[in-house]
Amino acid sequence: MFHPYVPRRNAALIIDFWEPSWTAFGALVLGITAIGGILTHVRVKDSFKQTFPIVLIGILSFVLFFIRLSDLSDFPGFN
């Protein structure tokens, strides 16, 4: 069973090729998902080696979000 936000997140990452404002939105959603993944790994007491990939994805997604933050003003519904 799929999580309800998975298709939307994937769609945002595909749409950003044509609409740059979706890059910031997709990165933000992915970053929030990464925070949940990190908390889950910490809760089950996984090693840092097992937790590192989601930490890296979270860092990269938030960096991308802050780089593209100015494009978010063109996001549909913000005008």
C-alpha positions as CSV (number, residue, x, y, z in Angstrom):
1,M,0.0,0.0,0.0
2,F,1.4,3.4,-1.0
3,H,1.5,6.4,1.3
4,P,-0.8,9.1,-0.1
5,Y,2.0,11.7,-0.5
6,V,4.4,9.5,-2.4
7,P,2.8,10.0,-5.9
8,R,2.5,13.8,-5.2
9,R,6.2,14.0,-4.2
10,N,7.3,12.1,-7.3
11,A,5.1,14.3,-9.5
12,A,6.6,17.4,-8.0
13,L,10.1,16.2,-8.9
14,I,9.1,15.5,-12.5
15,I,7.1,18.8,-13.0
16,D,10.0,20.9,-11.9
17,F,11.7,20.3,-15.3
18,W,9.0,22.7,-16.7
19,E,8.1,24.8,-13.7
20,P,11.0,25.8,-11.5
21,S,8.7,26.7,-8.6
22,W,7.9,23.1,-8.1
23,T,11.6,22.4,-7.3
24,A,11.3,24.2,-4.0
25,F,8.0,22.5,-3.2
26,G,9.3,19.0,-4.0
27,A,12.5,19.6,-2.0
28,L,10.5,20.8,1.0
29,V,8.2,17.7,0.9
30,L,11.2,15.4,0.5
31,G,13.0,17.1,3.4
32,I,10.0,16.7,5.7
33,T,9.8,13.1,4.7
34,A,13.5,12.7,5.5
35,I,13.0,14.1,9.0
36,G,10.4,11.4,9.6
37,G,12.8,8.8,8.3
38,I,15.6,10.0,10.5
39,L,13.3,10.0,13.6
40,T,12.2,6.4,12.7
41,H,15.8,5.3,12.4
42,V,16.7,6.9,15.7
43,R,13.6,5.3,17.4
44,V,14.6,1.8,16.3
45,K,18.2,2.5,17.3
46,D,19.8,1.8,13.9
47,S,23.5,2.5,13.5
48,F,24.7,5.6,11.8
49,K,25.7,3.6,8.8
50,Q,22.0,2.6,8.3
51,T,20.8,6.1,9.1
52,F,23.3,8.0,6.9
53,P,21.5,7.8,3.5
54,I,18.3,9.4,4.8
55,V,20.4,12.1,6.6
56,L,22.2,12.9,3.3
57,I,18.9,13.0,1.4
58,G,17.5,15.3,4.0
59,I,20.5,17.7,3.9
60,L,20.5,17.8,0.1
61,S,16.8,18.4,-0.1
62,F,16.9,21.3,2.4
63,V,19.9,22.8,0.6
64,L,18.0,22.6,-2.7
65,F,15.0,24.1,-1.0
66,F,16.9,27.1,0.2
67,I,18.6,27.6,-3.1
68,R,15.2,27.6,-4.9
69,L,13.3,29.5,-2.2
70,S,12.9,32.6,-4.3
71,D,11.1,30.5,-7.0
72,L,8.5,29.5,-4.5
73,S,6.7,32.8,-4.9
74,D,5.7,31.7,-8.5
75,F,4.1,28.5,-7.1
76,P,0.5,28.0,-8.2
77,G,-1.9,29.4,-5.6
78,F,0.6,31.8,-4.1
79,N,-0.3,34.7,-6.4
